[in-house]
Amino acid sequence: MPHLVILYTPQLDAETDLGALCRRLADTMLAQRDAEGRAVFPPGGTRVLAFPAAHHAISDGGTAGRAAGGNGDYAFVYLHLRMASGRPPAVVQAAGESLLADVKAHFAPLFAQRHIGITLQVDEGAPAFDGKHSNLHPLFNKAV
């Protein structure tokens, strides 16, 4: 952990580079520092994954969008960051604001062309079950 999962409407694949957004968000997560200058997120556990929603329904199906002069083809992007608890609220807030700023910048060109909704939620806490199997962490735990 932390894992940032992005769900989005599939028409966005043709309109923007979601892979580039994933990389940008991962880099932003890795750049986060606490008040003592320590990394907020561990490099070996930081993951950003994006999935198109094969099935979706958005709002009124496009009626209001067509009435406003658009084509009624709504899009959405839902981002969910899940991380372990224990970080100060100011650190969580700063991370969320940094990620949202990146997302807004990435999708700014589309806001001029279409109706799109973006939601970023950050949850922290220990899951009821947390099974892990990884050989990534040792790559980053070597003495320098």
N, C-alpha and C positions, 0 to 999 in steps of 0.2 A: 504494500500500500504506500502511497496514495494511487488511486485509480480514478481517472477522469473518463467517463463514458459519454459519448455523444450519440444521440439519436436524431435523425433528420429526415425530412421528406426527400425521396429519391431524385426528384427533378433537380435538386441542388448539385448533384454530381456533374451535370452538364454546364453548370453556371459558375462554379467556384472550385478551387483546389482544396478538398477536404484533407488530403494528405499533408499539404503545407500547413494547414491550420493545426493539425495534430502535432506536427513538429514544433510549431511556434508556441503552442500551449505547453508542451513538455519542456521546452527551453525556459519559458516563463516560470514554470513550477520549480525547475532546478535553480533558477536565479534568486528565488525567495530566500531571505535571510531574517533571522530573529534579531532581537535587540542586541545580542552579543555577537552578531555576525555569523552565527552558525547556520548551516543549511536547514531549511524548514522541512524539505522533502528529501528522502534518501534516493540517490541516483539509481540504485539497483531495484527499487520498488516503484519508481515513477513510471506510470503507464497511461497513455492516452489512446483510446480506441473509438472509432466512429463506425456507426452502422446505419444504413438507410432503413427506414421503416417501410417494409413492403406493403403493409396495410395501415391506413390512417384515415381519420376524418378530422377536419379542422373547422371549427366554428360553424358558420351557417352554410358551408359548402360553396361559398364564393358570392353569394347574393349581394352582400354589402360591398364587396370589392368591385363587382361589376357596376353597381350603382354609383360608385365613386370614380368610375372611368377606367378601372383596371380590367383584367381578363378573368378575375375570380379564382385564379390559380394561387391559392395561399401556400406558403411554405412555413416550416418551423424547424427550429434547432433547439434541442433540449440537452443541456450539459449537466452532468451529475458528478461532482467530485466527492469521493468518499475517502476519508482519511482517519487515522487513529486519533483518539482524543488526547488532550494534554497540552495542546498549544494555547498560548494566551489568545483571548478574543481579538486583540488588535492584530495579531499575526494572521489569524484566520480571515479577518476583514480585509487586510492588505492583500493577501493572496487572492481572495475572491474578486476584489476590485481590479487587480492586475490582470487576471484572466478575463474578466468581463471587458476590460478595455481592449485587449487583444481581439476578442470575438467581435466587438463592435467595429473595430478598425477593419477586420477581415471582411465583414459583411456590408460595410458602408456602401460600396458600389451597387449592391443588390437592393438596398433600401430605396435608391432612386428609381429602380426599375420594377419592383414588385412588392406585394404585401408579404411580410415575413415576421414571425414572432420568434424571439430568442429568450430562453430561460436558462439561468445558471443557478444551480443549487449546490450548496456545500453541506455535507453531513459529516459529523465526526462522532466517533464512539466505537466501542468494541463490539464486533459482531458476535452473535450467539455461537457461531462456529467459524473458525478462521484457519482452514487447512491450507498449507503452503508447500510447494515443492519447486525449488529454483536453484540454479547454479549461477545466477546473475550477481547476487550480493557479494560473493567472494572476489569478483572482479574489481570491486570498488573498496574492499576492506584491506587491501595489501598495504603494508607500510611503505611510505614514500621515502 
